Amino acid sequence: MASRGVNKVIILGNLGNDPEIRSFPNGGAVANLTIATSESWRDKQTGEQREKTEWHRVAVFGKLAEIAGEYLRKGSQVYIEGALQTRKWQDQNGQDRYTTEVVVQGFNGVMQMIGARQGGQQQQQGGGTYNSNSNQQSQQQNQNADWGQPQQSAAEPQQQGGGYNNSNQQPQQASQQAPQQQTPDPTSTPQQQAPQQGFNEPSADFDDDIPF
């Protein structure tokens, strides 16, 4: 799909409330977040410290919504990359209403949890960047891992049963190792027998019995 211009929003702030999670009949989910960003400055006339807070509505879809609902809480610091969208809806009186919010979904949606939640659970998950692309890749990797394990287990009996290449190498190694282990070295036999005889029956001619 061709596009003209760039629609990208980056927000780094703190949640004003716990995420609101809603599920769809098709199995999807959306997490509605309210994120606050603040800026402070000193008034030149009065010298007082001033602060201004902006509240941003963010809608997170898909797997990211489940992660947000599980790990994000009021006061959590989060980094968001999304697109600004305006949607139309109707209130109870049937009047059309419009809401502009940051939407995080698709390959361009990014959510990164920063800091730690109470209890230490956030420390293990915090700092990781989540997006729809990485979720799909992780699912594919998990599926590949699940498929790979039976293949490896099935391949082991083939190797034990004597694969064509491995069976040729194993007899060669066995044939090479067997004579080395079973056939005694003629030169080493006197060396082993001479110290045993000399140790059991010491004599004055002990030095003459050592074959060098």
WOPEZI-V55878 format. One record per residue. N is the residue number from 1. RES is the residue in one small letter. OMEGA is omega in whole degrees, 0 to 359 (999 if undefined). Layout:
# WOPEZI-V55878
n->(N/N)
res->(RES/RES)
omega->(OMEGA/OMEGA)
This chain:
# WOPEZI-V55878
n->(1/2/3/4/5/6/7/8/9/10/11/12/13/14/15/16/17/18/19/20/21/22/23/24/25/26/27/28/29/30/31/32/33/34/35/36/37/38/39/40/41/42/43/44/45/46/47/48/49/50/51/52/53/54/55/56/57/58/59/60/61/62/63/64/65/66/67/68/69/70/71/72/73/74/75/76/77/78/79/80/81/82/83/84/85/86/87/88/89/90/91/92/93/94/95/96/97/98/99/100/101/102/103/104/105/106/107/108/109/110/111/112/113/114/115/116/117/118/119/120/121/122/123/124/125/126/127/128/129/130/131/132/133/134/135/136/137/138/139/140/141/142/143/144/145/146/147/148/149/150/151/152/153/154/155/156/157/158/159/160/161/162/163/164/165/166/167/168/169/170/171/172/173/174/175/176/177/178/179/180/181/182/183/184/185/186/187/188/189/190/191/192/193/194/195/196/197/198/199/200/201/202/203/204/205/206/207/208/209/210/211/212)
res->(m/a/s/r/g/v/n/k/v/i/i/l/g/n/l/g/n/d/p/e/i/r/s/f/p/n/g/g/a/v/a/n/l/t/i/a/t/s/e/s/w/r/d/k/q/t/g/e/q/r/e/k/t/e/w/h/r/v/a/v/f/g/k/l/a/e/i/a/g/e/y/l/r/k/g/s/q/v/y/i/e/g/a/l/q/t/r/k/w/q/d/q/n/g/q/d/r/y/t/t/e/v/v/v/q/g/f/n/g/v/m/q/m/i/g/a/r/q/g/g/q/q/q/q/q/g/g/g/t/y/n/s/n/s/n/q/q/s/q/q/q/n/q/n/a/d/w/g/q/p/q/q/s/a/a/e/p/q/q/q/g/g/g/y/n/n/s/n/q/q/p/q/q/a/s/q/q/a/p/q/q/q/t/p/d/p/t/s/t/p/q/q/q/a/p/q/q/g/f/n/e/p/s/a/d/f/d/d/d/i/p/f)
omega->(180/180/178/181/182/176/182/181/177/181/173/183/183/180/176/179/173/179/175/185/175/180/179/178/181/179/178/182/175/177/178/182/172/187/180/172/185/173/182/179/179/180/183/182/183/183/181/179/181/180/180/182/175/179/184/175/183/176/182/185/172/182/178/178/178/178/179/180/182/190/183/178/178/182/179/177/186/177/186/168/181/181/179/181/177/181/181/179/182/178/182/180/180/179/178/178/180/179/177/184/176/182/179/179/179/185/182/180/181/174/180/178/183/180/184/175/180/181/175/180/181/182/179/183/185/179/178/179/182/171/185/181/180/179/179/179/180/177/178/178/178/178/178/179/179/178/184/183/177/180/179/180/178/181/182/177/178/179/179/179/176/172/188/181/183/182/178/181/184/176/179/179/181/180/179/183/184/179/181/183/187/185/180/178/181/183/182/183/178/181/180/182/184/178/180/179/180/181/182/182/180/180/181/182/183/181/182/184/182/181/177/999)
